[in-house]
Amino acid sequence: MAVLEKIRQRTTVLILIIGMALFAFVISGVFTNSGASGPTAGSAIGSVNGEEISIDEFRQKLEVAAQRAGNGATTVQLVNQVWNGELRSELLGQQIENLGISVEGDQIMSFIKNTPSYAQQPEFQDENGIFSEALFLAAVADWKANNPYRYELWLQDEQAIIQSAKEQMFFNLIKGGMHVSLEEGEFDYKLANDKVDISYVRMPFSAVPDTTITVSADEIQDYIDSHPAIFKQEPARDIRFVYFEEKASEEDEATIKESVMALLEDTEEYNEETGETEKVLGFNNTNDMAAFLERYSDAPYDTIYSSKNEIVSSFRETLVGLKVGETYGPYKENEAYKVSKLMDKKINGAVKASHILIAYVGAERVSPAVTRTKEEARTKANELLREARKSSTVFAELARDNSDGPTASRGGDLGFFQEGEMTPKFNDFVFSNRVDAIGLVETEFGFHIVRVDDKQDIFKIATLSRDIEASEETINKIFTDATKFEMDVTAAPKEFMDVAKEGGFDVKPVKKLLAMDENLPGLSAQRSVVQWAFNEDTDLGAIKRFNVNNGYAIVQLTARYRSGTMTVADASLTALPKIRKEKKAAWIIENKGATSLEDFASSTGQSIETASALNLKNPTIPGAGREPYVVGKAFNLEAGATSELLVGETGVFLVKLTQKTEATALDNYSTYAGSLNAAAQNGIFFSSYNALKEVAEIEDNRAVFY
């Protein structure tokens, strides 16, 4: 195969890589003493209000989560998932314990009945498809006696169900203490339906250039001190890296393309066994396409016929337009050079059909619920056939109401299928009749009222594909470049950017990495890089080489951020715009102030605008944006009165109230009170959980273990 040829070509590289791996293994054992330090069994992955979360139990739950997720999640994603579950259980569990909430057996069974993963399992359902407590309890007893692993999973599920039941009771208690009064409903109604019309002048903050406003470090610090909640930060790191990817060069691509073209035509090859030169048929003329592609292609021969829509290629229009035996290519697609040949084409080779199955006692795979005789089935089938032929639009409805087949819920739709996939008589009818034909077919399963919905041509295409990969020469050059760059920047860490620029290498910065991050732009999941950056032994400015994604990354740690309040430098990006806004507002009021709309418009160079039907529930001024403070002040004015200068979100406003319209009083505000109550109860989980989380003392050691 092509793969074996590549392995033989790259023997030198493989030896080099294996040697480096062995060297790294020995060195790591000498210097890290990995078996003598680090987290140990019995320690905690974290704590909530002093209650530890055992790492051993956490690992057991992580193992279960990994088995259930399969390949659908990374380790870090699963760790975060299990951690969030443990955090939630611990926070709510502490409250539940304090309240003395407990769950009885009948409540547990009630939850099981409403858990789809159990209630919808056929093994727990009776002959009518209804969940059976007796069958479920018998299954649990069997697991306990004969399947310890499955029983252990059930015990974990049982604990989760009990916890869920307790949590529901806890949230129900909170909901029970909530009440929205009619007065609150009336207030909400008035917020949305009281209206004001205004005239106003706005001088936007953008009209004052940032360059005219100076902000000192002391002012930024004062702002941080005044708004500590805004400037809280988690431990974080900044890094930068250069990625040396083992990517094919232009020369490599050209060579691969030439190798594909060389396989198209026949060649001569010396046979050592016979001592004669023999003719070897190429892609265009081979008599055994499967064997040819097995030897020369990186993708196997797909012998299955496909419709046009099933061909996964951006060149499919061209491919289905070929004549049988004709080739197309080479063409580049999905990092490979390809040549394709149309091996065969079947006109109307795939059929889409629908059917209504009328089964009877004695037919194959008949449901126990079917009691009709064969003659009764025939009579009913003929009746439905006549009904279906009246109008094809009722076919799906007839199937849903009458079919005994598994496709009844889909209106009898069988989708597309190829010849030979259905039972012979059914197959013969759909492939020998035109689209929209409706007929009656008897098979071993009963009587079928069949409709031919559509037909498609199908194609068999052979593709010779060679992956575009870096050659040994290119790989060696990349290794050399990465090694030289690593040595240069290690000798002069402060010149990282200059060395990269001199070599023409792209430096990618990554800001504010968190301890449990794993994805780096351009490198995907690289947990080892993040762990290194957060290791206390990694000095600021340190440089390390990582083997990543078909290449190497030379990484430098450029900044550390400790937990707590941001420094002036770190907070500047957030604080500067806010301080500038305050200073601009003060400057406008001092230098452009006026008491009438006309004077303020004249002094600021702005125009007088109008806005109508503003309300407090959605305090948006057209052309200015959301301005709750300004709109709220307008509601406090008397008709014809003008406000003082108002500092809004986007500028300084002067507002004149032209009209206020109060909403029509209602006889009853229960509808509005009910809506408020429903909204509050729907959000009760998030609001109460977040409140508990906000005040809890949480220690998170995930990054130590993973």
C-alpha positions in Angstrom: 0.0 0.0 0.0 0.9 3.7 -0.4 1.3 3.9 3.4 4.0 1.2 3.5 5.9 2.9 0.8 5.9 6.2 2.8 7.1 4.3 5.9 10.1 2.9 4.0 10.9 6.4 2.7 11.0 7.9 6.1 13.2 5.5 8.0 15.7 8.2 9.0 13.0 10.4 10.5 11.4 7.6 12.4 14.8 6.6 14.0 15.4 10.2 14.9 11.9 10.6 16.5 12.2 7.3 18.5 15.7 8.3 19.7 14.4 11.7 20.9 11.4 10.0 22.7 13.7 7.6 24.5 16.1 10.4 25.5 13.2 12.6 26.7 11.9 9.6 28.8 15.3 9.0 30.5 15.8 12.7 31.1 12.4 13.2 32.5 12.9 10.4 35.0 16.2 11.8 36.2 15.1 15.4 36.8 11.4 15.3 37.5 11.3 12.2 39.9 7.7 11.9 38.8 6.9 9.0 41.1 7.9 10.9 44.3 5.8 14.0 44.1 2.5 15.5 42.9 -1.1 14.8 44.0 -1.7 11.6 45.9 -4.7 9.4 46.5 -7.0 10.6 49.2 -6.3 14.3 48.6 -9.1 16.7 47.6 -9.7 18.2 44.2 -11.5 21.1 45.9 -13.8 22.2 48.7 -17.0 24.0 49.1 -17.5 25.9 52.4 -14.9 23.7 54.0 -16.4 20.4 52.7 -13.8 18.6 50.6 -14.5 17.0 47.3 -12.5 13.7 47.2 -10.2 13.2 44.3 -10.8 9.4 44.4 -14.6 9.8 44.1 -14.1 12.5 41.5 -12.0 10.2 39.4 -14.6 7.4 39.6 -17.3 9.8 38.3 -14.9 11.1 35.6 -14.3 7.5 34.4 -18.1 6.9 34.1 -18.5 10.2 32.3 -15.7 9.3 29.9 -17.3 5.9 29.1 -20.6 7.5 28.4 -19.1 10.3 26.2 -16.9 7.9 24.2 -14.8 10.1 21.9 -17.2 13.0 22.0 -15.3 15.1 24.6 -11.8 15.8 25.7 -10.5 15.0 29.2 -10.6 18.7 30.2 -14.2 19.0 29.0 -15.2 16.0 31.0 -13.3 17.3 34.1 -15.2 20.6 33.9 -18.5 18.8 33.4 -18.0 16.5 36.4 -16.6 19.5 38.5 -19.6 21.6 37.7 -21.9 18.7 38.7 -20.0 18.2 42.0 -20.0 21.9 42.8 -23.8 22.1 42.2 -24.4 18.9 44.2 -22.3 20.2 47.1 -23.8 23.7 47.2 -27.4 22.5 47.0 -26.7 19.5 49.2 -25.5 21.7 52.1 -28.8 23.7 51.9 -30.9 20.5 51.6 -29.2 19.0 54.6 -29.7 22.1 56.7 -33.4 22.1 55.8 -33.8 18.3 56.5 -35.2 17.5 53.1 -35.5 13.7 52.4 -36.9 11.5 49.6 -38.9 8.3 50.0 -38.9 5.3 47.7 -42.1 6.1 45.9 -40.7 9.5 45.0 -37.6 7.8 43.6 -39.7 5.5 41.5 -41.7 8.5 40.2 -38.5 10.2 39.0 -37.4 6.9 37.3 -40.6 6.8 35.4 -39.9 10.3 34.1 -36.3 9.6 33.2 -36.2 8.7 29.5 -33.0 6.6 29.7 -34.9 4.2 32.0 -38.6 4.7 31.1 -38.1 4.2 27.4 -35.9 1.1 27.6 -37.8 -1.9 26.2 -36.4 -4.2 28.9 -38.4 -2.2 31.5 -41.6 -2.1 29.5 -44.5 -4.5 29.5 -46.2 -5.9 26.4 -48.1 -2.6 26.0 -44.9 -0.6 26.0 -45.6 0.9 29.4 -42.9 1.2 32.1 -43.2 -1.6 34.6 -41.9 -1.2 38.2 -41.7 -4.9 38.6 -39.6 -5.4 35.5 -37.3 -2.6 36.5 -36.8 -3.9 40.1 -36.1 -7.4 38.7 -33.5 -6.0 36.4 -31.7 -4.2 39.3 -31.7 -7.4 41.3 -30.2 -9.3 38.3 -27.5 -6.6 37.9 -26.6 -6.9 41.6 -26.3 -10.7 41.3 -24.7 -11.1 37.9 -23.4 -7.7 36.6 -21.5 -5.8 39.2 -20.4 -3.1 36.8 -23.9 -2.4 35.6 -25.1 -2.4 39.2 -22.5 0.2 40.1 -23.7 2.4 37.3 -27.2 2.1 38.6 -26.1 3.0 42.2 -24.6 6.2 40.8 -27.7 6.9 38.8 -29.8 6.2 41.9 -27.8 8.8 43.9 -28.3 11.3 41.1 -32.0 10.7 41.0 -32.3 11.1 44.8 -30.3 14.3 44.5 -32.5 15.6 41.7 -35.6 14.8 43.7 -34.3 16.7 46.7 -33.2 19.6 44.6 -36.7 19.8 43.0 -38.2 19.9 46.5 -35.7 22.6 47.5 -36.6 24.8 44.5 -40.3 24.2 45.1 -39.9 25.5 48.6 -38.3 28.7 47.2 -41.0 29.0 44.6 -43.6 28.6 47.2 -42.2 31.6 49.0 -42.4 33.8 46.0 -45.4 36.0 45.3 -46.0 38.9 42.9 -48.7 41.3 44.0 -51.3 43.0 41.8 -49.6 46.3 42.6 -46.4 44.9 41.0 -48.4 43.8 38.0 -49.8 47.3 37.7 -46.4 48.8 37.9 -45.1 46.5 35.2 -48.1 47.4 33.0 -47.4 51.1 33.5 -43.6 50.7 32.7 -44.5 49.3 29.3 -47.6 51.5 28.5 -47.0 54.9 30.0 -45.4 57.0 27.1 -43.5 60.2 26.7 -42.7 62.4 23.7 -39.5 64.5 23.9 -37.3 66.9 22.0 -33.7 66.7 22.8 -30.1 67.7 21.9 -27.3 65.2 22.4 -23.6 65.9 22.2 -22.1 62.5 21.8 -18.9 61.6 23.7 -17.3 60.7 20.3 -17.4 64.4 19.4 -14.7 65.0 22.0 -11.4 63.5 20.7 -9.7 61.0 23.1 -6.4 62.8 22.5 -7.8 65.8 24.4 -8.4 63.8 27.5 -5.5 62.8 29.8 -5.9 60.0 32.4 -3.2 59.4 35.0 -2.2 56.1 36.7 -3.5 57.5 40.0 -6.9 58.2 38.4 -7.1 54.6 37.1 -6.2 53.3 40.6 -8.9 55.4 42.2 -11.4 54.1 39.6 -10.3 50.5 40.4 -10.7 51.2 44.2 -14.2 52.6 43.6 -15.3 49.7 41.5 -13.5 46.6 42.9 -16.1 44.1 41.6 -15.4 45.1 37.9 -11.7 44.5 38.3 -11.6 41.1 39.9 -9.5 38.5 38.1 -8.7 34.8 38.2 -5.1 33.6 38.0 -4.1 33.8 34.3 -1.1 33.7 32.0 0.0 35.3 28.8 2.2 33.3 26.4 3.4 33.6 22.8 4.6 30.9 20.5 6.0 30.1 17.1 4.5 27.0 15.4 6.8 25.0 13.1 4.2 22.8 11.3 5.3 19.7 9.3 3.5 20.9 6.2 4.2 20.0 2.7 6.2 22.5 0.7 5.3 23.7 -2.8 8.0 21.3 -4.1 6.4 18.4 -2.1 3.0 19.2 -3.6 4.4 19.2 -7.1 6.1 15.9 -6.6 2.9 14.3 -5.2 0.9 15.6 -8.2 3.5 14.2 -10.6 3.4 10.8 -8.8 -0.4 10.7 -9.3 -0.1 11.6 -13.0 2.6 8.9 -13.4 0.1 6.3 -12.3 -2.5 7.1 -14.9 -0.8 5.4 -17.9 0.7 1.9 -18.4 4.3 1.4 -17.4 6.9 -1.3 -17.7 8.4 -3.0 -14.7 11.1 -5.6 -14.3 10.0 -8.8 -12.6 12.8 -10.4 -10.6 11.1 -13.8 -10.4 10.6 -14.2 -14.2 13.6 -12.1 -15.2 11.4 -10.3 -17.7 10.1 -6.8 -18.2 6.3 -6.8 -17.8 3.7 -4.3 -18.7 1.9 -2.8 -15.6 -1.6 -1.4 -16.4 -2.2 2.2 -15.0 -5.3 3.7 -13.5 -6.8 4.4 -16.9 -6.6 0.8 -18.1 -6.4 -1.5 -15.0 -8.7 -4.5 -15.0 -8.7 -4.8 -11.2 -9.4 -1.3 -9.8 -9.7 -2.5 -6.2 -6.3 -4.1 -6.2 -4.8 -1.1 -8.0 -6.1 1.4 -5.4 -5.2 -0.9 -2.6 -1.6 -0.7 -3.7 -1.3 2.9 -4.9 -4.0 5.0 -3.2 -4.3 6.5 0.3 -8.1 6.0 0.1 -9.7 2.6 -0.6 -12.0 1.8 -3.5 -15.6 2.6 -2.7 -17.7 0.0 -4.6 -21.0 1.3 -3.4 -23.2 3.2 -5.9 -24.1 6.8 -4.8 -26.6 9.4 -5.9 -25.3 12.8 -6.9 -26.3 14.2 -3.5 -24.4 11.5 -1.7 -21.1 12.2 -3.4 -19.1 14.2 -0.9 -16.9 16.3 -3.2 -16.8 19.9 -4.4 -16.2 18.4 -7.9 -19.4 16.2 -7.9 -21.0 18.1 -10.8 -18.0 17.3 -12.9 -17.8 13.7 -11.7 -21.4 12.8 -12.5 -21.1 14.5 -15.9 -18.4 12.0 -17.0 -19.0 9.3 -19.5 -18.6 5.7 -18.2 -14.8 4.9 -18.4 -13.8 8.6 -18.5 -11.4 10.1 -16.0 -11.0 13.6 -14.4 -7.9 15.0 -12.8 -5.6 15.4 -11.2 -7.4 17.8 -8.9 -6.7 19.0 -5.4 -9.2 18.4 -2.6 -9.1 17.9 1.1 -5.3 18.0 1.2 -4.9 15.3 -1.4 -4.3 15.1 -5.1 -6.9 12.9 -6.8 -7.9 11.4 -10.1 -11.5 10.0 -10.5 -13.0 7.6 -13.0 -16.7 6.9 -13.6 -16.9 3.1 -13.5 -20.6 2.7 -14.0 -23.9 4.6 -14.0 -27.4 3.3 -13.4 -30.3 5.4 -14.7 -33.0 5.6 -12.0 -30.9 3.2 -9.9 -32.3 4.5 -6.6 -36.0 4.9 -5.8 -37.8 6.8 -3.1 -41.0 5.2 -2.0 -43.7 5.2 0.7 -46.0 2.4 1.7 -48.9 1.4 4.0 -48.5 -2.1 5.4 -51.6 -4.0 6.3 -50.4 -7.1 8.2 -52.4 -10.2 9.2 -52.0 -13.1 11.6 -49.4 -15.5 10.2 -47.4 -12.9 8.3 -43.7 -12.4 9.1 -42.7 -10.1 11.9 -46.3 -9.3 12.6 -47.1 -7.4 15.8 -49.0 -9.2 18.6 -51.5 -6.4 18.4 -52.6 -7.5 14.8 -55.6 -9.8 14.9 -57.0 -9.6 11.4 -57.1 -12.5 9.0 -55.4 -12.5 5.6 -58.8 -11.9 3.8 -59.6 -9.1 6.2 -56.2 -7.6 5.5 -56.7 -7.9 1.7 -60.1 -6.2 1.9 -58.8 -3.3 4.0 -55.7 -2.9 1.7 -58.0 -2.6 -1.4 -60.1 0.0 0.3 -57.0 2.0 1.2 -55.7 1.6 -2.3 -58.8 3.2 -3.8 -58.6 6.0 -1.2 -54.9 6.6 -1.9 -55.4 6.8 -5.7 -58.1 9.6 -5.3 -55.4 12.0 -4.1 -51.7 11.4 -3.5 -51.8 14.2 -0.8 -53.7 12.0 1.6 -51.2 9.1 1.3 -49.1 10.2 4.3 -52.2 10.7 6.4 -53.5 7.2 5.5 -50.1 5.7 6.4 -50.0 7.4 9.8 -53.6 6.2 10.6 -53.5 2.7 9.2 -50.0 1.3 8.6 -48.7 -1.6 10.7 -45.1 -0.8 9.6 -42.5 1.0 11.6 -42.6 3.9 9.1 -46.2 4.8 10.0 -45.1 7.8 12.0 -43.2 9.2 9.0 -46.2 8.8 6.7 -44.9 5.6 5.3 -41.7 7.2 3.9 -39.0 4.6 3.2 -36.5 7.1 1.8 -34.2 6.2 -1.1 -33.0 2.7 -1.6 -31.2 0.7 -4.4 -32.2 -2.4 -6.2 -32.1 -5.6 -4.2 -32.5 -3.8 -0.8 -36.3 -4.6 -0.5 -38.1 -7.9 -0.7 -38.4 -9.1 -4.3 -42.0 -8.3 -5.2 -41.8 -4.9 -3.5 -38.5 -4.2 -5.3 -40.0 -5.2 -8.7 -42.9 -2.9 -8.4 -41.1 0.3 -7.5 -38.3 -0.2 -10.1 -40.6 -1.1 -12.9 -43.2 1.7 -12.4 -43.1 5.4 -13.0 -42.9 8.1 -10.4 -46.3 8.8 -8.7 -47.5 5.2 -9.5 -49.6 3.7 -6.7 -50.3 0.0 -6.5 -50.9 -3.0 -4.2 -48.1 -5.5 -3.5 -48.4 -8.7 -1.5 -45.2 -9.8 0.3 -44.4 -12.1 3.2 -45.0 -9.2 5.6 -48.6 -8.5 4.4 -50.2 -6.2 1.9 -48.5 -3.0 0.9 -50.1 0.0 -0.7 -47.0 1.4 -2.4 -46.4 4.8 -3.9 -43.3 5.6 -6.0 -42.2 9.1 -4.9 -39.0 9.8 -6.8 -36.1 8.2 -8.7 -32.4 9.1 -9.0 -29.4 8.1 -11.1 -26.6 6.5 -9.2 -22.9 6.3 -9.9 -19.9 4.2 -9.0 -16.7 6.3 -9.0 -13.1 5.1 -8.4 -10.7 7.6 -7.0 -6.9 7.4 -6.9 -5.9 9.7 -4.0 -2.5 10.7 -2.6 -2.3 12.7 0.6 -0.3 15.9 0.4 2.3 15.4 3.1 5.7 16.8 3.9 8.6 14.9 2.5 11.5 13.7 4.6 13.6 16.5 3.4 11.0 19.1 4.4 10.5 17.5 7.8 14.2 17.6 8.4 14.3 21.3 7.5 11.4 22.1 9.8 13.1 20.2 12.6 16.3 22.1 12.0 14.6 25.5 11.8 12.7 24.8 15.1 15.9 23.6 16.9 17.9 26.7 15.7 15.1 29.1 16.7 14.8 27.4 20.2 18.5 27.7 20.8 18.6 31.4 19.7 15.7 32.5 21.8 16.8 30.4 24.8 20.1 32.3 24.7 18.3 35.6 24.4 14.7 35.4 25.8 14.1 39.1 25.6 14.8 39.1 21.9 12.0 36.5 21.1 10.2 38.8 18.7 13.3 40.0 17.0 14.6 36.5 16.4 11.3 35.4 15.0 11.1 38.5 12.7 14.6 37.8 11.5 13.7 34.2 10.6 10.4 35.2 9.0 8.4 33.2 11.6 4.9 34.2 12.8 4.5 34.9 16.5 1.1 34.1 17.9 0.3 35.8 21.3 -2.3 34.3 23.7 -3.7 36.5 26.4 -5.2 35.6 29.7 -5.0 31.9 29.6 -7.0 30.4 32.5 -5.8 27.4 34.5 -8.3 25.0 33.0 -8.0 26.1 29.4 -6.7 23.7 26.8 -7.2 25.2 23.4 -4.7 27.4 21.8 -5.4 29.3 18.5 -3.9 27.3 15.7 -2.8 24.4 17.9 -6.2 23.1 19.2 -6.0 21.1 22.5 -2.6 21.6 24.1 -3.2 21.0 27.8 0.5 20.4 28.5 1.3 24.0 27.4 -1.2 25.5 29.8 0.0 23.3 32.6 3.6 24.4 32.0 2.6 28.0 32.0 0.8 27.7 35.3 3.6 25.6 37.0 5.1 27.7 39.8 8.6 26.6 38.7 8.1 28.2 35.3 9.8 31.6 35.4 8.5 34.6 33.7 10.2 34.7 30.2 10.9 31.0 30.3 10.9 29.2 26.9 10.0 25.6 26.2 9.6 23.4 23.1 6.5 21.2 22.7 5.8 18.5 20.2 2.3 19.4 18.8 0.0 18.6 15.9 2.6 17.4 13.3 5.2 19.9 14.4 6.8 21.9 17.2 5.8 24.9 19.2 8.4 27.1 20.8 6.5 28.8 23.7 7.4 31.7 26.0 5.7 32.7 29.2 5.2 36.5 29.0 2.9 37.5 31.9 1.4 36.2 35.1 -1.8 37.5 36.7 -2.5 36.7 40.3 -6.0 36.1 41.8 -7.5 39.3 43.2 -7.8 42.9 41.9 -6.2 43.9 38.6 -3.1 46.1 38.5 -3.4 49.5 36.9 -1.7 48.2 33.7 -4.1 45.2 33.5 -7.2 47.3 34.3 -6.4 50.1 31.8 -8.2 48.5 28.9 -11.4 48.5 30.8 -11.0 51.6 33.0 -9.7 54.1 30.4 -12.9 54.3 28.3 -15.0 54.7 31.4 -12.8 57.4 32.9 -12.6 59.2 29.6 -16.4 59.1 29.4 -16.7 60.8 32.8 -14.1 63.4 31.9 -15.7 64.1 28.6 -19.1 64.6 30.3 -17.6 67.0 32.8 -15.9 69.0 29.9 -19.1 69.2 27.9 -21.1 70.4 30.9 -18.5 73.0 31.8 -17.8 74.3 28.3 -21.0 73.7 26.3 -23.6 74.0 29.0 -27.0 75.7 28.2 -30.5 75.7 29.6 -32.5 75.7 26.3 -32.4 73.3 23.5 -31.6 76.0 21.0 -28.6 77.3 23.0 -27.3 73.8 23.6 -27.7 72.9 19.9 -25.8 76.1 18.9 -22.9 75.6 21.4 -22.4 71.9 20.5 -23.0 72.1 16.8 -25.7 69.4 17.1 -29.4 69.5 16.0 -32.7 69.3 17.9 -34.2 65.8 17.6 -37.5 64.3 18.6 -38.5 61.0 19.9 -42.1 59.7 20.6 -43.8 57.0 22.5 -40.8 56.2 24.8 -41.4 53.9 27.7 -39.5 52.8 30.7 -39.5 49.1 30.0 -37.6 49.6 26.8 -35.9 52.9 27.3 -34.4 53.3 23.8 -34.1 56.6 22.0 -34.1 56.1 18.2 -30.7 57.3 16.9 -29.1 57.4 20.3 -29.5 53.9 21.7 -30.5 52.6 25.1 -30.6 55.5 27.6 -32.5 54.4 30.7 -31.3 57.3 32.9 -32.3 59.9 30.3 -35.7 58.4 29.6 -36.3 58.0 33.3 -35.5 61.7 33.9 -37.9 62.6 31.1 -40.8 60.9 32.9 -40.2 63.1 35.9 -40.6 66.4 33.9 -43.8 68.4 33.6 -45.1 68.9 30.0 -43.1 71.8 28.4 -40.3 71.6 31.0 -36.6 71.2 30.2 -34.2 69.1 32.1 -30.8 69.9 33.4 -27.9 68.5 31.4 -28.1 64.7 31.7 -25.1 62.3 31.4 -26.3 59.3 29.4 -24.7 56.2 28.0 -23.6 57.8 24.7 -23.4 61.5 25.4 -24.7 64.5 27.3 -28.4 65.2 26.8 -30.7 68.2 27.2 -34.3 67.0 27.2 -37.7 68.8 26.9 -40.9 66.9 27.6 -43.5 67.7 24.9 -46.2 65.2 26.0 -46.8 62.5 28.6 -49.5 59.9 28.0 -50.6 57.6 30.9 -51.8 54.1 30.1 -55.5 53.3 30.3 -56.3 51.9 33.7 -57.3 48.2 33.8 -59.9 46.6 36.0 -57.5 43.9 37.0 -53.7 43.4 36.7 -53.5 39.7 37.5 -52.3 38.8 33.9 -49.3 41.1 34.4 -48.7 39.8 37.9 -48.9 36.3 36.7 -46.4 36.9 33.9 -43.9 38.4 36.3 -44.4 35.5 38.7 -43.9 32.9 35.9 -40.7 34.7 34.8 -39.3 34.8 38.3 -40.1 31.1 38.9 -38.6 30.0 35.6 -35.3 31.7 36.6 -35.4 30.5 40.1 -32.8 27.7 39.6 -30.2 30.0 38.0 -30.7 32.9 40.4 -30.7 30.9 43.6 -27.8 28.7 42.5 -25.7 31.7 41.4 -26.5 33.4 44.7 -25.3 30.4 46.7 -22.2 30.2 44.5 -21.4 33.9 44.9 -21.3 33.7 48.7 -19.6 30.3 49.0 -16.0 29.7 49.8 -14.8 27.5 46.9 -11.4 26.0 46.5 -10.7 24.7 43.0 -7.6 22.4 42.6 -8.6 21.0 39.2 -5.5 22.4 37.5 -3.2 20.6 40.0 -4.6 17.2 38.9 -5.5 17.7 35.2 
